[in-house]
Amino acid sequence: MSTEMITLETPRRLRFEIFRFNPEDPSSEPHHQTFELDEQPFMTLYIALNRIREEQDPSLQFDFACRSAICGSCGMLVNGRPRLACNTLTRDLGETIRLEPLPVFKLIGDLSVDTGTWFRGMAEQVGGWIEEKAPFQAHAEEERMDADLAQAIYEGERCIECGCCIAGCGVANVNPDFVGAAGLNRIARFMRDPRDARSEDDWFEVVSDENGVFGCIGLMGCHDVCPKELPLLEQYAYLRRKMLGAAREEERT
């Protein structure tokens, strides 16, 4: 009986060039540090970074929580492109992988940035919540909503606030007051919600200047890097139609 020879491929030796800097340490200087690691089947950047921290340098800083592209914590620049470490397979990258923190956000250290402060400020800037039309009644029946409208609202709710769209936005990188794709997506979500008391004129004051939808220059880097593949093009088109409609109505009156 013949036997077949089974050959195993030699795993790639990956080279990680990782940005290192601790802004709390006066002696720390921004630089890239190189680590090497043998690739494993189905290895993600999250797995690789944890191995580097556990086996080579426990001081390496990066963020993670869910490990399944839900929390948005592990956003970083991967070879210059904003991505989530937890759903980026090393097999889809070259043997040299350059990792850097997301721009725009405050740097905590190494690959870790503070997205929470930015997103809180954005929510306050755009009023990212429902303004009730009537006082809450605990025993009232739930209002029915058209299925297509509910689906459109749900699409806006799928944002995980990872910051990739902001990091990939040319305007957000130069204008700290620009609400970016995440902010515009949130505005569109609440503009559509029939439970919200605000009128189109109210929203016009929020979104119709250079920090809102008309600040977008149309490069759509946000759309290209969104890990949840949100329909950002549709959201922008919806907002522009609404704002132009509100402006024309104002001219008539």
C-alpha positions as CSV (number, residue, x, y, z in Angstrom):
1,M,0.0,0.0,0.0
2,S,1.5,3.3,-1.1
3,T,1.6,6.3,1.2
4,E,1.5,9.9,0.1
5,M,4.1,12.3,1.4
6,I,2.6,15.2,3.2
7,T,4.5,18.4,3.0
8,L,3.8,21.3,5.3
9,E,4.4,24.9,4.2
10,T,7.0,26.8,6.2
11,P,5.2,29.6,8.0
12,R,6.1,33.1,7.0
13,R,8.3,35.2,9.3
14,L,6.4,38.4,9.7
15,R,8.1,41.7,10.5
16,F,6.0,44.2,12.5
17,E,7.1,47.9,12.5
18,I,5.1,49.3,15.4
19,F,4.8,52.9,16.4
20,R,6.0,53.5,20.0
21,F,5.5,56.6,22.0
22,N,4.4,57.4,25.6
23,P,3.2,61.0,25.8
24,E,3.2,60.8,29.6
25,D,7.0,60.0,29.7
26,P,9.2,63.1,29.1
27,S,12.1,60.9,28.0
28,S,10.0,59.0,25.3
29,E,10.5,59.9,21.7
30,P,8.2,58.8,18.8
31,H,9.8,55.9,16.9
32,H,9.0,52.6,15.2
33,Q,10.1,49.4,16.9
34,T,10.5,46.1,15.0
35,F,9.2,42.7,16.2
36,E,9.3,39.4,14.3
37,L,6.8,36.6,14.6
38,D,6.1,33.3,12.8
39,E,2.7,33.4,11.1
40,Q,0.0,31.0,12.2
41,P,-3.1,29.9,10.3
42,F,-5.9,32.4,10.6
43,M,-3.8,34.8,12.5
44,T,-5.3,38.2,13.0
45,L,-3.4,41.4,13.9
46,Y,-5.1,41.1,17.3
47,I,-3.6,37.7,17.9
48,A,-0.2,38.8,16.6
49,L,-0.2,41.9,18.9
50,N,-1.2,39.8,21.9
51,R,1.6,37.4,21.2
52,I,4.1,40.2,20.9
53,R,2.9,41.7,24.2
54,E,3.0,38.3,26.0
55,E,6.2,37.0,24.5
56,Q,8.4,40.0,23.7
57,D,7.3,43.3,25.2
58,P,4.6,43.6,27.9
59,S,4.8,47.4,27.7
60,L,3.2,47.5,24.2
61,Q,-0.1,49.5,24.4
62,F,-3.1,48.8,22.2
63,D,-6.8,48.5,22.8
64,F,-9.3,45.6,22.4
65,A,-12.4,44.3,24.0
66,C,-14.8,42.2,21.9
67,R,-12.4,40.6,19.4
68,S,-15.3,40.3,16.9
69,A,-15.6,43.7,15.2
70,I,-18.3,45.0,17.5
71,C,-16.7,47.2,20.0
72,G,-14.5,49.3,17.7
73,S,-11.7,49.5,20.2
74,C,-8.8,48.1,18.1
75,G,-8.8,50.6,15.2
76,M,-5.3,51.5,14.0
77,L,-3.4,52.3,10.8
78,V,-2.4,49.1,9.0
79,N,0.2,50.0,6.3
80,G,-1.3,53.5,6.3
81,R,-5.0,52.4,6.1
82,P,-7.5,52.6,9.0
83,R,-8.6,49.0,9.9
84,L,-9.7,46.9,12.9
85,A,-7.0,44.6,14.2
86,C,-9.4,41.9,15.2
87,N,-10.8,41.2,11.7
88,T,-7.6,41.9,9.7
89,L,-5.9,38.6,8.8
90,T,-2.1,38.7,8.4
91,R,-2.4,36.4,5.4
92,D,-4.0,39.3,3.5
93,L,-0.9,41.5,4.2
94,G,2.7,41.4,3.2
95,E,5.5,40.0,5.3
96,T,6.3,43.5,6.6
97,I,3.4,45.1,8.5
98,R,3.5,48.7,9.7
99,L,1.2,49.6,12.5
100,E,0.5,53.2,13.7
101,P,-2.2,54.9,15.9
102,L,-5.3,56.5,14.3
103,P,-4.8,60.2,13.6
104,V,-7.2,62.9,14.7
105,F,-7.7,61.3,18.2
106,K,-5.7,62.0,21.3
107,L,-2.8,59.6,21.7
108,I,-2.7,57.6,24.9
109,G,0.4,55.6,24.0
110,D,1.8,53.4,21.2
111,L,-1.3,52.2,19.2
112,S,-3.9,53.3,21.8
113,V,-6.0,56.5,21.2
114,D,-8.8,58.2,23.0
115,T,-11.8,57.9,20.7
116,G,-14.4,58.3,23.5
117,T,-13.7,62.0,24.1
118,W,-14.0,62.8,20.4
119,F,-17.3,60.9,20.0
120,R,-18.8,62.4,23.1
121,G,-18.0,65.9,21.9
122,M,-19.4,65.0,18.4
123,A,-22.7,63.7,20.0
124,E,-23.0,66.9,22.0
125,Q,-22.2,69.1,18.9
126,V,-24.9,67.4,16.7
127,G,-27.5,66.6,19.4
128,G,-27.2,62.9,18.9
129,W,-30.3,61.8,20.8
130,I,-34.1,61.9,20.5
131,E,-35.8,65.1,21.6
132,E,-39.2,63.9,22.7
133,K,-42.4,65.3,21.3
134,A,-44.3,64.5,24.4
135,P,-43.6,63.5,28.0
136,F,-42.7,59.8,28.5
137,Q,-45.7,57.6,29.4
138,A,-44.6,54.2,30.8
139,H,-47.9,52.4,30.0
140,A,-48.5,53.9,26.6
141,E,-48.6,51.5,23.6
142,E,-45.5,51.4,21.4
143,E,-45.8,53.5,18.3
144,R,-45.7,51.6,15.0
145,M,-43.1,52.4,12.4
146,D,-42.9,51.7,8.7
147,A,-40.6,48.7,8.1
148,D,-38.5,50.4,5.5
149,L,-38.0,53.4,7.8
150,A,-37.1,51.2,10.7
151,Q,-34.5,49.5,8.5
152,A,-33.0,52.8,7.4
153,I,-32.7,53.9,11.0
154,Y,-31.1,50.6,11.9
155,E,-28.5,51.1,9.2
156,G,-27.4,54.2,11.0
157,E,-27.3,52.5,14.3
158,R,-24.8,49.9,13.1
159,C,-21.9,52.3,13.6
160,I,-19.5,51.0,16.2
161,E,-17.7,54.3,16.6
162,C,-14.3,52.7,15.9
163,G,-13.0,56.0,14.4
164,C,-11.7,54.5,11.1
165,C,-13.9,56.8,9.1
166,I,-12.6,59.9,10.9
167,A,-9.0,58.8,10.6
168,G,-9.5,58.2,6.9
169,C,-11.2,61.6,6.3
170,G,-9.0,64.4,4.8
171,V,-11.3,67.1,6.2
172,A,-11.3,65.7,9.7
173,N,-7.5,65.6,9.7
174,V,-7.3,69.4,9.2
175,N,-10.6,70.7,10.7
176,P,-11.1,69.5,14.4
177,D,-14.7,70.8,14.3
178,F,-15.8,68.7,11.3
179,V,-18.3,66.0,12.6
180,G,-17.1,63.6,9.9
181,A,-18.8,60.5,8.6
182,A,-19.7,59.2,12.1
183,G,-21.4,62.5,13.0
184,L,-23.2,62.9,9.7
185,N,-24.4,59.3,9.9
186,R,-25.8,60.0,13.4
187,I,-27.6,63.1,12.3
188,A,-29.2,61.2,9.4
189,R,-30.3,58.5,11.8
190,F,-32.1,61.0,14.1
191,M,-33.5,63.1,11.3
192,R,-35.3,60.0,10.0
193,D,-36.7,59.1,13.4
194,P,-40.4,60.1,13.6
195,R,-40.2,60.2,17.4
196,D,-37.8,63.2,17.3
197,A,-39.4,66.7,17.7
198,R,-36.8,68.7,15.8
199,S,-37.8,70.2,12.5
200,E,-35.7,70.4,9.3
201,D,-35.0,74.0,10.1
202,D,-33.5,72.9,13.5
203,W,-31.3,70.4,11.8
204,F,-30.3,73.0,9.2
205,E,-28.6,75.0,11.9
206,V,-26.6,71.9,13.0
207,V,-25.5,70.4,9.7
208,S,-25.5,73.0,6.9
209,D,-22.1,74.7,7.4
210,E,-18.5,73.7,6.8
211,N,-18.5,71.6,9.9
212,G,-21.5,69.6,8.6
213,V,-22.5,67.9,5.4
214,F,-21.3,70.7,3.2
215,G,-17.8,70.5,4.7
216,C,-17.4,67.1,3.0
217,I,-15.2,67.4,-0.1
218,G,-16.3,64.1,-1.6
219,L,-13.2,62.0,-1.4
220,M,-15.2,59.3,0.4
221,G,-12.2,57.7,2.2
222,C,-14.7,57.1,5.1
223,H,-16.8,54.9,2.8
224,D,-13.8,52.9,1.7
225,V,-12.5,52.1,5.2
226,C,-15.7,51.6,7.2
227,P,-15.4,48.0,8.7
228,K,-19.2,47.7,8.9
229,E,-19.8,48.9,5.3
230,L,-22.3,51.5,6.3
231,P,-24.2,53.2,3.4
232,L,-22.4,56.5,3.9
233,L,-23.0,57.7,0.4
234,E,-26.7,57.3,0.9
235,Q,-26.6,59.1,4.2
236,Y,-24.8,62.1,2.7
237,A,-27.2,62.3,-0.2
238,Y,-30.2,62.2,2.1
239,L,-28.7,65.0,4.3
240,R,-27.9,67.2,1.3
241,R,-31.4,66.8,-0.2
242,K,-33.0,67.6,3.2
243,M,-30.8,70.7,3.7
244,L,-31.3,72.0,0.2
245,G,-35.0,71.5,0.6
246,A,-35.0,73.5,3.9
247,A,-32.9,76.3,2.3
248,R,-35.4,76.6,-0.6
249,E,-38.3,76.7,1.8
250,E,-36.7,79.4,3.7
251,E,-36.2,81.4,0.5
252,R,-39.9,81.1,-0.3
253,T,-40.9,82.5,3.1
